[in-house]
Amino acid sequence: MLATVLGQYERARAWIRANPAEAVTIYADAAKLSPAVAKIVLDQRTDFRTSPVPGAAQEAVLSRLVPTFVTNKQVGSRADADKALSGLFLTDPITAALATPVAVGS
């Protein structure tokens, strides 16, 4: 099931990259936004070109947040947070889904 969901997500990402104007129209209608706002969200706040496989960049961002989580007592300890972070990225299913060719337009 996970592979199916990830495959469909990749299919949608590929379709949006190939059909940006139509994506704006669909998103604006579905989210009840003006086309201008939908375009800003899709163009500036969503990156469909970056790999969906989490890695060093995401880990670096989350690592910088750990001290805040500890200070705000949102985690038990720094060690707990570091342990959780070290096991956070399960990349095999995403990598497998990316290896499957995606048909755009169907």
Secondary structure, DSSP 8 states (H G I E B T S, - for coil): -HHHHHHHHHHHHHHHHH-HHHHHHHHHHHHT--HHHHHHIIIII--SSS-SS--HHHHHHHHHHHHHHHHTTSSS-HHHHHHHHHT----HHHHHHHHS---TT-
